[in-house]
């Protein structure tokens, strides 16, 4: 008995045991036949939501889709009739993440396109029927042009800002629900002349509140 207690007091041994158990659980979870839930096509998202109206769709070319590896995407501009502000809504849905398919973080993609980040933090947005959700705020600049980017990862009713937490939930969902579907949701709002970052964040949050529920209904339950 004393030897067993000594083993439990060995912190390194306990950590190693937990890691081995986790690895065994992960292997078991990912060997099972995965459940691939059905979703509604993203292109069917309403083009009229509140005061926001769709103005243009941007189909993804084959080269981009080959890199993105998403099962469904939406890349659409909306404009607010009340304020005249415009925003781009991009959504990439993945049925499974077991074969290397996973969302690409805007933090990696946007700088590669020549945009320089000036702000990188997390803010909360109150959405109908859900309360506050945490989303990443990313202010980027290229020359004189500046834009606000808000994005998050969404699986069922879960909204996660952190890339690392999102990856942990992949393992948890594979074990508990035998599925690993997720989506990246991103809003880009250009900052017009004289428009502050705070004003853009307020407008983008209003846009999110408008489309959050209709978009959620297109994801698997």
FENZI-V412566 format. One record per run of one state. SS is the DSSP state (A for helix, B for strand, O for the rest). FROM is the first residue (numbers start at 1). TO is the last residue. Records with the same first field share a line. If there is no record, write none. Layout:
SS=FROM-TO + FROM-TO
//
This chain:
O=1-1 + 10-10 + 32-41 + 45-47 + 50-51 + 58-61 + 69-71 + 81-85 + 95-105 + 113-115 + 128-130 + 143-144 + 156-157 + 161-162 + 177-181 + 191-196 + 217-221
A=2-9 + 11-31 + 42-44 + 62-68 + 106-112 + 163-176 + 197-216
B=48-49 + 52-57 + 72-80 + 86-94 + 116-127 + 131-142 + 145-155 + 158-160 + 182-190
//
